[in-house]
Structures are given as structure tokens and as C-alpha cells.
């Protein structure tokens, strides 16, 4: 009955949000790495060894 009345086109918004997803993934990875570094003993030494291996 009112199907056309409340129809919104969100294609532009969806595309904009999809373009932001990689930024959020990068931030999530940085937070995970920082948390891991502070939660584990000898994390700095392990991070240095890991950096040399890369």
C-alpha cells in the first residue's frame, strides 16, 4: 500500500561505507598488535626478533 512512499536510495552511502572498511581494518589490526605487545611478557624482545626476521 505505501511501498513507494518510504523508499530510500542508499547506494551512495553504501559505497562510501565500503570505502572506509579498510581503514577500520587497519585500525583494528594496530589495536590488536598494541594489546598483544602490552599483554605478553617479553613482548618488546619478541617484537624486535620478529622485525629482524621480516
mmCIF entry with sequence, helices, sheets and N, C-alpha, C, O atoms, coordinates in Angstrom:
data_MODEL
# 
_entry.id   MODEL 
# 
_entity.id                         1 
_entity.type                       polymer 
_entity.pdbx_number_of_molecules   1 
# 
_entity_poly.entity_id                      1 
_entity_poly.type                           'polypeptide(L)' 
_entity_poly.nstd_linkage                   no 
_entity_poly.nstd_monomer                   no 
_entity_poly.pdbx_seq_one_letter_code       
;(UNK)(UNK)(UNK)(UNK)(UNK)(UNK)(UNK)(UNK)(UNK)(UNK)(UNK)(UNK)(UNK)(UNK)(UNK)(UNK)
(UNK)(UNK)(UNK)(UNK)(UNK)(UNK)(UNK)(UNK)(UNK)(UNK)(UNK)(UNK)(UNK)(UNK)(UNK)(UNK)
(UNK)(UNK)(UNK)(UNK)(UNK)(UNK)(UNK)(UNK)(UNK)(UNK)(UNK)(UNK)(UNK)(UNK)(UNK)(UNK)
(UNK)(UNK)(UNK)(UNK)(UNK)(UNK)
;
_entity_poly.pdbx_seq_one_letter_code_can   XXXXXXXXXXXXXXXXXXXXXXXXXXXXXXXXXXXXXXXXXXXXXXXXXXXXXX 
_entity_poly.pdbx_strand_id                 A 
# 
loop_
_entity_poly_seq.entity_id 
_entity_poly_seq.num 
_entity_poly_seq.mon_id 
_entity_poly_seq.hetero 
1 1  UNK n 
1 2  UNK n 
1 3  UNK n 
1 4  UNK n 
1 5  UNK n 
1 6  UNK n 
1 7  UNK n 
1 8  UNK n 
1 9  UNK n 
1 10 UNK n 
1 11 UNK n 
1 12 UNK n 
1 13 UNK n 
1 14 UNK n 
1 15 UNK n 
1 16 UNK n 
1 17 UNK n 
1 18 UNK n 
1 19 UNK n 
1 20 UNK n 
1 21 UNK n 
1 22 UNK n 
1 23 UNK n 
1 24 UNK n 
1 25 UNK n 
1 26 UNK n 
1 27 UNK n 
1 28 UNK n 
1 29 UNK n 
1 30 UNK n 
1 31 UNK n 
1 32 UNK n 
1 33 UNK n 
1 34 UNK n 
1 35 UNK n 
1 36 UNK n 
1 37 UNK n 
1 38 UNK n 
1 39 UNK n 
1 40 UNK n 
1 41 UNK n 
1 42 UNK n 
1 43 UNK n 
1 44 UNK n 
1 45 UNK n 
1 46 UNK n 
1 47 UNK n 
1 48 UNK n 
1 49 UNK n 
1 50 UNK n 
1 51 UNK n 
1 52 UNK n 
1 53 UNK n 
1 54 UNK n 
# 
_struct_asym.id          A 
_struct_asym.entity_id   1 
# 
loop_
_struct_conf.conf_type_id 
_struct_conf.id 
_struct_conf.pdbx_PDB_helix_id 
_struct_conf.beg_label_comp_id 
_struct_conf.beg_label_asym_id 
_struct_conf.beg_label_seq_id 
_struct_conf.pdbx_beg_PDB_ins_code 
_struct_conf.end_label_comp_id 
_struct_conf.end_label_asym_id 
_struct_conf.end_label_seq_id 
_struct_conf.pdbx_end_PDB_ins_code 
_struct_conf.beg_auth_comp_id 
_struct_conf.beg_auth_asym_id 
_struct_conf.beg_auth_seq_id 
_struct_conf.end_auth_comp_id 
_struct_conf.end_auth_asym_id 
_struct_conf.end_auth_seq_id 
_struct_conf.pdbx_PDB_helix_class 
_struct_conf.details 
_struct_conf.pdbx_PDB_helix_length 
HELX_P HELX_P1 AA1 UNK A 11 ? UNK A 39 ? UNK A 11 UNK A 39 1 ? 29 
HELX_P HELX_P2 AA2 UNK A 43 ? UNK A 53 ? UNK A 43 UNK A 53 1 ? 11 
# 
_struct_conf_type.id          HELX_P 
_struct_conf_type.criteria    ? 
_struct_conf_type.reference   ? 
# 
loop_
_atom_site.group_PDB 
_atom_site.id 
_atom_site.type_symbol 
_atom_site.label_atom_id 
_atom_site.label_alt_id 
_atom_site.label_comp_id 
_atom_site.label_asym_id 
_atom_site.label_entity_id 
_atom_site.label_seq_id 
_atom_site.pdbx_PDB_ins_code 
_atom_site.Cartn_x 
_atom_site.Cartn_y 
_atom_site.Cartn_z 
_atom_site.occupancy 
_atom_site.B_iso_or_equiv 
_atom_site.pdbx_formal_charge 
_atom_site.auth_seq_id 
_atom_site.auth_comp_id 
_atom_site.auth_asym_id 
_atom_site.auth_atom_id 
_atom_site.pdbx_PDB_model_num 
ATOM 1   N N  . UNK A 1 1  ? 0.810  -1.184  0.000  1.00 0.00 ? 1  UNK A N  1 
ATOM 2   C CA . UNK A 1 1  ? 0.000  0.000   0.000  1.00 0.00 ? 1  UNK A CA 1 
ATOM 3   C C  . UNK A 1 1  ? 0.864  1.263   0.000  1.00 0.00 ? 1  UNK A C  1 
ATOM 4   O O  . UNK A 1 1  ? 0.648  2.155   -0.821 1.00 0.00 ? 1  UNK A O  1 
ATOM 5   N N  . UNK A 1 2  ? 1.840  1.352   0.909  1.00 0.00 ? 2  UNK A N  1 
ATOM 6   C CA . UNK A 1 2  ? 2.717  2.515   0.969  1.00 0.00 ? 2  UNK A CA 1 
ATOM 7   C C  . UNK A 1 2  ? 4.140  2.167   0.561  1.00 0.00 ? 2  UNK A C  1 
ATOM 8   O O  . UNK A 1 2  ? 5.083  2.800   1.036  1.00 0.00 ? 2  UNK A O  1 
ATOM 9   N N  . UNK A 1 3  ? 4.315  1.203   -0.283 1.00 0.00 ? 3  UNK A N  1 
ATOM 10  C CA . UNK A 1 3  ? 5.642  0.693   -0.633 1.00 0.00 ? 3  UNK A CA 1 
ATOM 11  C C  . UNK A 1 3  ? 6.550  1.776   -1.203 1.00 0.00 ? 3  UNK A C  1 
ATOM 12  O O  . UNK A 1 3  ? 7.724  1.819   -0.837 1.00 0.00 ? 3  UNK A O  1 
ATOM 13  N N  . UNK A 1 4  ? 6.073  2.640   -2.066 1.00 0.00 ? 4  UNK A N  1 
ATOM 14  C CA . UNK A 1 4  ? 6.914  3.645   -2.688 1.00 0.00 ? 4  UNK A CA 1 
ATOM 15  C C  . UNK A 1 4  ? 7.147  4.870   -1.834 1.00 0.00 ? 4  UNK A C  1 
ATOM 16  O O  . UNK A 1 4  ? 8.064  5.646   -2.101 1.00 0.00 ? 4  UNK A O  1 
ATOM 17  N N  . UNK A 1 5  ? 6.353  5.049   -0.837 1.00 0.00 ? 5  UNK A N  1 
ATOM 18  C CA . UNK A 1 5  ? 6.419  6.258   -0.034 1.00 0.00 ? 5  UNK A CA 1 
ATOM 19  C C  . UNK A 1 5  ? 7.687  6.349   0.813  1.00 0.00 ? 5  UNK A C  1 
ATOM 20  O O  . UNK A 1 5  ? 8.262  7.428   0.952  1.00 0.00 ? 5  UNK A O  1 
ATOM 21  N N  . UNK A 1 6  ? 8.118  5.243   1.368  1.00 0.00 ? 6  UNK A N  1 
ATOM 22  C CA . UNK A 1 6  ? 9.275  5.258   2.260  1.00 0.00 ? 6  UNK A CA 1 
ATOM 23  C C  . UNK A 1 6  ? 10.468 4.533   1.651  1.00 0.00 ? 6  UNK A C  1 
ATOM 24  O O  . UNK A 1 6  ? 11.195 3.838   2.361  1.00 0.00 ? 6  UNK A O  1 
ATOM 25  N N  . UNK A 1 7  ? 10.676 4.681   0.367  1.00 0.00 ? 7  UNK A N  1 
ATOM 26  C CA . UNK A 1 7  ? 11.798 4.057   -0.310 1.00 0.00 ? 7  UNK A CA 1 
ATOM 27  C C  . UNK A 1 7  ? 12.952 5.059   -0.364 1.00 0.00 ? 7  UNK A C  1 
ATOM 28  O O  . UNK A 1 7  ? 12.786 6.194   -0.810 1.00 0.00 ? 7  UNK A O  1 
ATOM 29  N N  . UNK A 1 8  ? 14.110 4.622   0.095  1.00 0.00 ? 8  UNK A N  1 
ATOM 30  C CA . UNK A 1 8  ? 15.293 5.480   0.107  1.00 0.00 ? 8  UNK A CA 1 
ATOM 31  C C  . UNK A 1 8  ? 16.375 4.844   -0.741 1.00 0.00 ? 8  UNK A C  1 
ATOM 32  O O  . UNK A 1 8  ? 16.524 3.623   -0.769 1.00 0.00 ? 8  UNK A O  1 
ATOM 33  N N  . UNK A 1 9  ? 17.113 5.669   -1.420 1.00 0.00 ? 9  UNK A N  1 
ATOM 34  C CA . UNK A 1 9  ? 18.229 5.195   -2.209 1.00 0.00 ? 9  UNK A CA 1 
ATOM 35  C C  . UNK A 1 9  ? 19.496 5.430   -1.392 1.00 0.00 ? 9  UNK A C  1 
ATOM 36  O O  . UNK A 1 9  ? 19.889 6.569   -1.144 1.00 0.00 ? 9  UNK A O  1 
ATOM 37  N N  . UNK A 1 10 ? 20.120 4.341   -0.984 1.00 0.00 ? 10 UNK A N  1 
ATOM 38  C CA . UNK A 1 10 ? 21.297 4.424   -0.119 1.00 0.00 ? 10 UNK A CA 1 
ATOM 39  C C  . UNK A 1 10 ? 22.569 3.963   -0.819 1.00 0.00 ? 10 UNK A C  1 
ATOM 40  O O  . UNK A 1 10 ? 23.578 3.697   -0.165 1.00 0.00 ? 10 UNK A O  1 
ATOM 41  N N  . UNK A 1 11 ? 22.525 3.871   -2.126 1.00 0.00 ? 11 UNK A N  1 
ATOM 42  C CA . UNK A 1 11 ? 23.678 3.373   -2.874 1.00 0.00 ? 11 UNK A CA 1 
ATOM 43  C C  . UNK A 1 11 ? 24.932 4.200   -2.603 1.00 0.00 ? 11 UNK A C  1 
ATOM 44  O O  . UNK A 1 11 ? 26.006 3.633   -2.402 1.00 0.00 ? 11 UNK A O  1 
ATOM 45  N N  . UNK A 1 12 ? 24.818 5.509   -2.595 1.00 0.00 ? 12 UNK A N  1 
ATOM 46  C CA . UNK A 1 12 ? 25.976 6.362   -2.342 1.00 0.00 ? 12 UNK A CA 1 
ATOM 47  C C  . UNK A 1 12 ? 26.537 6.156   -0.952 1.00 0.00 ? 12 UNK A C  1 
ATOM 48  O O  . UNK A 1 12 ? 27.754 6.103   -0.772 1.00 0.00 ? 12 UNK A O  1 
ATOM 49  N N  . UNK A 1 13 ? 25.667 6.038   0.025  1.00 0.00 ? 13 UNK A N  1 
ATOM 50  C CA . UNK A 1 13 ? 26.102 5.814   1.399  1.00 0.00 ? 13 UNK A CA 1 
ATOM 51  C C  . UNK A 1 13 ? 26.782 4.457   1.541  1.00 0.00 ? 13 UNK A C  1 
ATOM 52  O O  . UNK A 1 13 ? 27.807 4.337   2.211  1.00 0.00 ? 13 UNK A O  1 
ATOM 53  N N  . UNK A 1 14 ? 26.219 3.454   0.920  1.00 0.00 ? 14 UNK A N  1 
ATOM 54  C CA . UNK A 1 14 ? 26.798 2.112   0.987  1.00 0.00 ? 14 UNK A CA 1 
ATOM 55  C C  . UNK A 1 14 ? 28.194 2.108   0.371  1.00 0.00 ? 14 UNK A C  1 
ATOM 56  O O  . UNK A 1 14 ? 29.113 1.512   0.932  1.00 0.00 ? 14 UNK A O  1 
ATOM 57  N N  . UNK A 1 15 ? 28.359 2.747   -0.746 1.00 0.00 ? 15 UNK A N  1 
ATOM 58  C CA . UNK A 1 15 ? 29.678 2.808   -1.397 1.00 0.00 ? 15 UNK A CA 1 
ATOM 59  C C  . UNK A 1 15 ? 30.681 3.547   -0.522 1.00 0.00 ? 15 UNK A C  1 
ATOM 60  O O  . UNK A 1 15 ? 31.835 3.133   -0.412 1.00 0.00 ? 15 UNK A O  1 
ATOM 61  N N  . UNK A 1 16 ? 30.249 4.633   0.097  1.00 0.00 ? 16 UNK A N  1 
ATOM 62  C CA . UNK A 1 16 ? 31.139 5.403   0.970  1.00 0.00 ? 16 UNK A CA 1 
ATOM 63  C C  . UNK A 1 16 ? 31.575 4.561   2.170  1.00 0.00 ? 16 UNK A C  1 
ATOM 64  O O  . UNK A 1 16 ? 32.745 4.579   2.552  1.00 0.00 ? 16 UNK A O  1 
ATOM 65  N N  . UNK A 1 17 ? 30.641 3.830   2.758  1.00 0.00 ? 17 UNK A N  1 
ATOM 66  C CA . UNK A 1 17 ? 30.970 2.979   3.895  1.00 0.00 ? 17 UNK A CA 1 
ATOM 67  C C  . UNK A 1 17 ? 31.909 1.847   3.492  1.00 0.00 ? 17 UNK A C  1 
ATOM 68  O O  . UNK A 1 17 ? 32.817 1.493   4.245  1.00 0.00 ? 17 UNK A O  1 
ATOM 69  N N  . UNK A 1 18 ? 31.697 1.283   2.317  1.00 0.00 ? 18 UNK A N  1 
ATOM 70  C CA . UNK A 1 18 ? 32.586 0.223   1.833  1.00 0.00 ? 18 UNK A CA 1 
ATOM 71  C C  . UNK A 1 18 ? 34.002 0.752   1.635  1.00 0.00 ? 18 UNK A C  1 
ATOM 72  O O  . UNK A 1 18 ? 34.971 0.024   1.853  1.00 0.00 ? 18 UNK A O  1 
ATOM 73  N N  . UNK A 1 19 ? 34.129 2.004   1.227  1.00 0.00 ? 19 UNK A N  1 
ATOM 74  C CA . UNK A 1 19 ? 35.467 2.570   1.030  1.00 0.00 ? 19 UNK A CA 1 
ATOM 75  C C  . UNK A 1 19 ? 36.176 2.813   2.357  1.00 0.00 ? 19 UNK A C  1 
ATOM 76  O O  . UNK A 1 19 ? 37.404 2.897   2.389  1.00 0.00 ? 19 UNK A O  1 
ATOM 77  N N  . UNK A 1 20 ? 35.424 2.927   3.456  1.00 0.00 ? 20 UNK A N  1 
ATOM 78  C CA . UNK A 1 20 ? 36.024 3.152   4.772  1.00 0.00 ? 20 UNK A CA 1 
ATOM 79  C C  . UNK A 1 20 ? 36.437 1.856   5.460  1.00 0.00 ? 20 UNK A C  1 
ATOM 80  O O  . UNK A 1 20 ? 37.232 1.897   6.399  1.00 0.00 ? 20 UNK A O  1 
ATOM 81  N N  . UNK A 1 21 ? 35.939 0.742   5.037  1.00 0.00 ? 21 UNK A N  1 
ATOM 82  C CA . UNK A 1 21 ? 36.201 -0.538  5.707  1.00 0.00 ? 21 UNK A CA 1 
ATOM 83  C C  . UNK A 1 21 ? 37.693 -0.827  5.851  1.00 0.00 ? 21 UNK A C  1 
ATOM 84  O O  . UNK A 1 21 ? 38.111 -1.226  6.938  1.00 0.00 ? 21 UNK A O  1 
ATOM 85  N N  . UNK A 1 22 ? 38.519 -0.652  4.824  1.00 0.00 ? 22 UNK A N  1 
ATOM 86  C CA . UNK A 1 22 ? 39.949 -0.941  5.002  1.00 0.00 ? 22 UNK A CA 1 
ATOM 87  C C  . UNK A 1 22 ? 40.582 -0.099  6.118  1.00 0.00 ? 22 UNK A C  1 
ATOM 88  O O  . UNK A 1 22 ? 41.459 -0.587  6.832  1.00 0.00 ? 22 UNK A O  1 
ATOM 89  N N  . UNK A 1 23 ? 40.154 1.141   6.275  1.00 0.00 ? 23 UNK A N  1 
ATOM 90  C CA . UNK A 1 23 ? 40.693 1.980   7.345  1.00 0.00 ? 23 UNK A CA 1 
ATOM 91  C C  . UNK A 1 23 ? 40.382 1.379   8.703  1.00 0.00 ? 23 UNK A C  1 
ATOM 92  O O  . UNK A 1 23 ? 41.242 1.348   9.583  1.00 0.00 ? 23 UNK A O  1 
ATOM 93  N N  . UNK A 1 24 ? 39.163 0.904   8.878  1.00 0.00 ? 24 UNK A N  1 
ATOM 94  C CA . UNK A 1 24 ? 38.785 0.300   10.147 1.00 0.00 ? 24 UNK A CA 1 
ATOM 95  C C  . UNK A 1 24 ? 39.549 -1.003  10.372 1.00 0.00 ? 24 UNK A C  1 
ATOM 96  O O  . UNK A 1 24 ? 39.923 -1.310  11.504 1.00 0.00 ? 24 UNK A O  1 
ATOM 97  N N  . UNK A 1 25 ? 39.779 -1.759  9.326  1.00 0.00 ? 25 UNK A N  1 
ATOM 98  C CA . UNK A 1 25 ? 40.542 -2.997  9.458  1.00 0.00 ? 25 UNK A CA 1 
ATOM 99  C C  . UNK A 1 25 ? 41.976 -2.702  9.891  1.00 0.00 ? 25 UNK A C  1 
ATOM 100 O O  . UNK A 1 25 ? 42.530 -3.407  10.735 1.00 0.00 ? 25 UNK A O  1 
ATOM 101 N N  . UNK A 1 26 ? 42.578 -1.658  9.313  1.00 0.00 ? 26 UNK A N  1 
ATOM 102 C CA . UNK A 1 26 ? 43.941 -1.274  9.693  1.00 0.00 ? 26 UNK A CA 1 
ATOM 103 C C  . UNK A 1 26 ? 43.994 -0.864  11.156 1.00 0.00 ? 26 UNK A C  1 
ATOM 104 O O  . UNK A 1 26 ? 44.892 -1.281  11.887 1.00 0.00 ? 26 UNK A O  1 
ATOM 105 N N  . UNK A 1 27 ? 43.042 -0.053  11.583 1.00 0.00 ? 27 UNK A N  1 
ATOM 106 C CA . UNK A 1 27 ? 42.996 0.385   12.981 1.00 0.00 ? 27 UNK A CA 1 
ATOM 107 C C  . UNK A 1 27 ? 42.811 -0.805  13.921 1.00 0.00 ? 27 UNK A C  1 
ATOM 108 O O  . UNK A 1 27 ? 43.454 -0.878  14.968 1.00 0.00 ? 27 UNK A O  1 
ATOM 109 N N  . UNK A 1 28 ? 41.944 -1.723  13.551 1.00 0.00 ? 28 UNK A N  1 
ATOM 110 C CA . UNK A 1 28 ? 41.714 -2.907  14.383 1.00 0.00 ? 28 UNK A CA 1 
ATOM 111 C C  . UNK A 1 28 ? 42.998 -3.716  14.526 1.00 0.00 ? 28 UNK A C  1 
ATOM 112 O O  . UNK A 1 28 ? 43.312 -4.193  15.617 1.00 0.00 ? 28 UNK A O  1 
ATOM 113 N N  . UNK A 1 29 ? 43.740 -3.873  13.436 1.00 0.00 ? 29 UNK A N  1 
ATOM 114 C CA . UNK A 1 29 ? 44.995 -4.622  13.475 1.00 0.00 ? 29 UNK A CA 1 
ATOM 115 C C  . UNK A 1 29 ? 46.023 -3.906  14.355 1.00 0.00 ? 29 UNK A C  1 
ATOM 116 O O  . UNK A 1 29 ? 46.736 -4.557  15.119 1.00 0.00 ? 29 UNK A O  1 
ATOM 117 N N  . UNK A 1 30 ? 46.107 -2.582  14.257 1.00 0.00 ? 30 UNK A N  1 
ATOM 118 C CA . UNK A 1 30 ? 47.039 -1.828  15.091 1.00 0.00 ? 30 UNK A CA 1 
ATOM 119 C C  . UNK A 1 30 ? 46.697 -1.966  16.568 1.00 0.00 ? 30 UNK A C  1 
ATOM 120 O O  . UNK A 1 30 ? 47.587 -2.121  17.404 1.00 0.00 ? 30 UNK A O  1 
ATOM 121 N N  . UNK A 1 31 ? 45.401 -1.909  16.890 1.00 0.00 ? 31 UNK A N  1 
ATOM 122 C CA . UNK A 1 31 ? 44.991 -2.076  18.291 1.00 0.00 ? 31 UNK A CA 1 
ATOM 123 C C  . UNK A 1 31 ? 45.311 -3.479  18.794 1.00 0.00 ? 31 UNK A C  1 
ATOM 124 O O  . UNK A 1 31 ? 45.750 -3.656  19.930 1.00 0.00 ? 31 UNK A O  1 
ATOM 125 N N  . UNK A 1 32 ? 45.089 -4.474  17.938 1.00 0.00 ? 32 UNK A N  1 
ATOM 126 C CA . UNK A 1 32 ? 45.391 -5.852  18.333 1.00 0.00 ? 32 UNK A CA 1 
ATOM 127 C C  . UNK A 1 32 ? 46.880 -6.021  18.616 1.00 0.00 ? 32 UNK A C  1 
ATOM 128 O O  . UNK A 1 32 ? 47.268 -6.634  19.611 1.00 0.00 ? 32 UNK A O  1 
ATOM 129 N N  . UNK A 1 33 ? 47.707 -5.471  17.733 1.00 0.00 ? 33 UNK A N  1 
ATOM 130 C CA . UNK A 1 33 ? 49.154 -5.585  17.908 1.00 0.00 ? 33 UNK A CA 1 
ATOM 131 C C  . UNK A 1 33 ? 49.615 -4.861  19.174 1.00 0.00 ? 33 UNK A C  1 
ATOM 132 O O  . UNK A 1 33 ? 50.457 -5.376  19.910 1.00 0.00 ? 33 UNK A O  1 
ATOM 133 N N  . UNK A 1 34 ? 49.071 -3.677  19.428 1.00 0.00 ? 34 UNK A N  1 
ATOM 134 C CA . UNK A 1 34 ? 49.437 -2.932  20.634 1.00 0.00 ? 34 UNK A CA 1 
ATOM 135 C C  . UNK A 1 34 ? 49.000 -3.684  21.884 1.00 0.00 ? 34 UNK A C  1 
ATOM 136 O O  . UNK A 1 34 ? 49.741 -3.746  22.865 1.00 0.00 ? 34 UNK A O  1 
ATOM 137 N N  . UNK A 1 35 ? 47.811 -4.249  21.850 1.00 0.00 ? 35 UNK A N  1 
ATOM 138 C CA . UNK A 1 35 ? 47.310 -5.006  23.003 1.00 0.00 ? 35 UNK A CA 1 
ATOM 139 C C  . UNK A 1 35 ? 48.183 -6.234  23.242 1.00 0.00 ? 35 UNK A C  1 
ATOM 140 O O  . UNK A 1 35 ? 48.526 -6.546  24.382 1.00 0.00 ? 35 UNK A O  1 
ATOM 141 N N  . UNK A 1 36 ? 48.533 -6.916  22.182 1.00 0.00 ? 36 UNK A N  1 
ATOM 142 C CA . UNK A 1 36 ? 49.377 -8.103  22.302 1.00 0.00 ? 36 UNK A CA 1 
ATOM 143 C C  . UNK A 1 36 ? 50.736 -7.737  22.880 1.00 0.00 ? 36 UNK A C  1 
ATOM 144 O O  . UNK A 1 36 ? 51.292 -8.473  23.694 1.00 0.00 ? 36 UNK A O  1 
ATOM 145 N N  . UNK A 1 37 ? 51.259 -6.609  22.460 1.00 0.00 ? 37 UNK A N  1 
ATOM 146 C CA . UNK A 1 37 ? 52.570 -6.168  22.928 1.00 0.00 ? 37 UNK A CA 1 
ATOM 147 C C  . UNK A 1 37 ? 52.553 -5.866  24.426 1.00 0.00 ? 37 UNK A C  1 
ATOM 148 O O  . UNK A 1 37 ? 53.536 -6.125  25.120 1.00 0.00 ? 37 UNK A O  1 
ATOM 149 N N  . UNK A 1 38 ? 51.451 -5.324  24.927 1.00 0.00 ? 38 UNK A N  1 
ATOM 150 C CA . UNK A 1 38 ? 51.394 -4.969  26.344 1.00 0.00 ? 38 UNK A CA 1 
ATOM 151 C C  . UNK A 1 38 ? 50.946 -6.128  27.224 1.00 0.00 ? 38 UNK A C  1 
ATOM 152 O O  . UNK A 1 38 ? 51.245 -6.136  28.419 1.00 0.00 ? 38 UNK A O  1 
ATOM 153 N N  . UNK A 1 39 ? 50.242 -7.102  26.671 1.00 0.00 ? 39 UNK A N  1 
ATOM 154 C CA . UNK A 1 39 ? 49.717 -8.196  27.482 1.00 0.00 ? 39 UNK A CA 1 
ATOM 155 C C  . UNK A 1 39 ? 50.716 -9.327  27.674 1.00 0.00 ? 39 UNK A C  1 
ATOM 156 O O  . UNK A 1 39 ? 50.636 -10.045 28.671 1.00 0.00 ? 39 UNK A O  1 
ATOM 157 N N  . UNK A 1 40 ? 51.635 -9.505  26.769 1.00 0.00 ? 40 UNK A N  1 
ATOM 158 C CA . UNK A 1 40 ? 52.517 -10.657 26.850 1.00 0.00 ? 40 UNK A CA 1 
ATOM 159 C C  . UNK A 1 40 ? 53.855 -10.271 27.457 1.00 0.00 ? 40 UNK A C  1 
ATOM 160 O O  . UNK A 1 40 ? 54.371 -9.188  27.181 1.00 0.00 ? 40 UNK A O  1 
ATOM 161 N N  . UNK A 1 41 ? 54.423 -11.145 28.282 1.00 0.00 ? 41 UNK A N  1 
ATOM 162 C CA . UNK A 1 41 ? 55.753 -10.866 28.832 1.00 0.00 ? 41 UNK A CA 1 
ATOM 163 C C  . UNK A 1 41 ? 56.798 -10.918 27.726 1.00 0.00 ? 41 UNK A C  1 
ATOM 164 O O  . UNK A 1 41 ? 56.666 -11.676 26.765 1.00 0.00 ? 41 UNK A O  1 
ATOM 165 N N  . UNK A 1 42 ? 57.804 -10.128 27.869 1.00 0.00 ? 42 UNK A N  1 
ATOM 166 C CA . UNK A 1 42 ? 58.904 -10.053 26.889 1.00 0.00 ? 42 UNK A CA 1 
ATOM 167 C C  . UNK A 1 42 ? 58.416 -9.680  25.500 1.00 0.00 ? 42 UNK A C  1 
ATOM 168 O O  . UNK A 1 42 ? 59.006 -10.097 24.503 1.00 0.00 ? 42 UNK A O  1 
ATOM 169 N N  . UNK A 1 43 ? 57.369 -8.917  25.425 1.00 0.00 ? 43 UNK A N  1 
ATOM 170 C CA . UNK A 1 43 ? 56.784 -8.585  24.131 1.00 0.00 ? 43 UNK A CA 1 
ATOM 171 C C  . UNK A 1 43 ? 57.721 -7.727  23.289 1.00 0.00 ? 43 UNK A C  1 
ATOM 172 O O  . UNK A 1 43 ? 57.794 -7.898  22.072 1.00 0.00 ? 43 UNK A O  1 
ATOM 173 N N  . UNK A 1 44 ? 58.435 -6.808  23.927 1.00 0.00 ? 44 UNK A N  1 
ATOM 174 C CA . UNK A 1 44 ? 59.340 -5.949  23.155 1.00 0.00 ? 44 UNK A CA 1 
ATOM 175 C C  . UNK A 1 44 ? 60.451 -6.763  22.509 1.00 0.00 ? 44 UNK A C  1 
ATOM 176 O O  . UNK A 1 44 ? 60.790 -6.552  21.345 1.00 0.00 ? 44 UNK A O  1 
ATOM 177 N N  . UNK A 1 45 ? 61.013 -7.689  23.268 1.00 0.00 ? 45 UNK A N  1 
ATOM 178 C CA . UNK A 1 45 ? 62.084 -8.526  22.716 1.00 0.00 ? 45 UNK A CA 1 
ATOM 179 C C  . UNK A 1 45 ? 61.550 -9.374  21.567 1.00 0.00 ? 45 UNK A C  1 
ATOM 180 O O  . UNK A 1 45 ? 62.218 -9.523  20.544 1.00 0.00 ? 45 UNK A O  1 
ATOM 181 N N  . UNK A 1 46 ? 60.367 -9.921  21.728 1.00 0.00 ? 46 UNK A N  1 
ATOM 182 C CA . UNK A 1 46 ? 59.769 -10.745 20.677 1.00 0.00 ? 46 UNK A CA 1 
ATOM 183 C C  . UNK A 1 46 ? 59.493 -9.898  19.432 1.00 0.00 ? 46 UNK A C  1 
ATOM 184 O O  . UNK A 1 46 ? 59.703 -10.354 18.308 1.00 0.00 ? 46 UNK A O  1 
ATOM 185 N N  . UNK A 1 47 ? 59.026 -8.672  19.636 1.00 0.00 ? 47 UNK A N  1 
ATOM 186 C CA . UNK A 1 47 ? 58.733 -7.788  18.509 1.00 0.00 ? 47 UNK A CA 1 
ATOM 187 C C  . UNK A 1 47 ? 60.010 -7.442  17.766 1.00 0.00 ? 47 UNK A C  1 
ATOM 188 O O  . UNK A 1 47 ? 60.004 -7.354  16.538 1.00 0.00 ? 47 UNK A O  1 
ATOM 189 N N  . UNK A 1 48 ? 61.111 -7.244  18.493 1.00 0.00 ? 48 UNK A N  1 
ATOM 190 C CA . UNK A 1 48 ? 62.384 -6.949  17.831 1.00 0.00 ? 48 UNK A CA 1 
ATOM 191 C C  . UNK A 1 48 ? 62.856 -8.140  17.008 1.00 0.00 ? 48 UNK A C  1 
ATOM 192 O O  . UNK A 1 48 ? 63.316 -7.978  15.878 1.00 0.00 ? 48 UNK A O  1 
ATOM 193 N N  . UNK A 1 49 ? 62.740 -9.337  17.579 1.00 0.00 ? 49 UNK A N  1 
ATOM 194 C CA . UNK A 1 49 ? 63.150 -10.538 16.839 1.00 0.00 ? 49 UNK A CA 1 
ATOM 195 C C  . UNK A 1 49 ? 62.272 -10.730 15.612 1.00 0.00 ? 49 UNK A C  1 
ATOM 196 O O  . UNK A 1 49 ? 62.757 -11.093 14.541 1.00 0.00 ? 49 UNK A O  1 
ATOM 197 N N  . UNK A 1 50 ? 60.991 -10.486 15.774 1.00 0.00 ? 50 UNK A N  1 
ATOM 198 C CA . UNK A 1 50 ? 60.067 -10.631 14.660 1.00 0.00 ? 50 UNK A CA 1 
ATOM 199 C C  . UNK A 1 50 ? 60.378 -9.616  13.569 1.00 0.00 ? 50 UNK A C  1 
ATOM 200 O O  . UNK A 1 50 ? 60.267 -9.929  12.383 1.00 0.00 ? 50 UNK A O  1 
ATOM 201 N N  . UNK A 1 51 ? 60.765 -8.407  13.956 1.00 0.00 ? 51 UNK A N  1 
ATOM 202 C CA . UNK A 1 51 ? 61.109 -7.369  12.990 1.00 0.00 ? 51 UNK A CA 1 
ATOM 203 C C  . UNK A 1 51 ? 62.352 -7.714  12.207 1.00 0.00 ? 51 UNK A C  1 
ATOM 204 O O  . UNK A 1 51 ? 62.444 -7.395  11.022 1.00 0.00 ? 51 UNK A O  1 
ATOM 205 N N  . UNK A 1 52 ? 63.317 -8.362  12.847 1.00 0.00 ? 52 UNK A N  1 
ATOM 206 C CA . UNK A 1 52 ? 64.535 -8.755  12.159 1.00 0.00 ? 52 UNK A CA 1 
ATOM 207 C C  . UNK A 1 52 ? 64.282 -9.877  11.173 1.00 0.00 ? 52 UNK A C  1 
ATOM 208 O O  . UNK A 1 52 ? 64.936 -9.951  10.133 1.00 0.00 ? 52 UNK A O  1 
ATOM 209 N N  . UNK A 1 53 ? 63.341 -10.748 11.490 1.00 0.00 ? 53 UNK A N  1 
ATOM 210 C CA . UNK A 1 53 ? 63.036 -11.876 10.605 1.00 0.00 ? 53 UNK A CA 1 
ATOM 211 C C  . UNK A 1 53 ? 62.333 -11.430 9.333  1.00 0.00 ? 53 UNK A C  1 
ATOM 212 O O  . UNK A 1 53 ? 62.449 -12.077 8.293  1.00 0.00 ? 53 UNK A O  1 
ATOM 213 N N  . UNK A 1 54 ? 61.594 -10.306 9.419  1.00 0.00 ? 54 UNK A N  1 
ATOM 214 C CA . UNK A 1 54 ? 60.834 -9.826  8.247  1.00 0.00 ? 54 UNK A CA 1 
ATOM 215 C C  . UNK A 1 54 ? 61.709 -9.167  7.264  1.00 0.00 ? 54 UNK A C  1 
ATOM 216 O O  . UNK A 1 54 ? 61.235 -8.708  6.225  1.00 0.00 ? 54 UNK A O  1 
# 
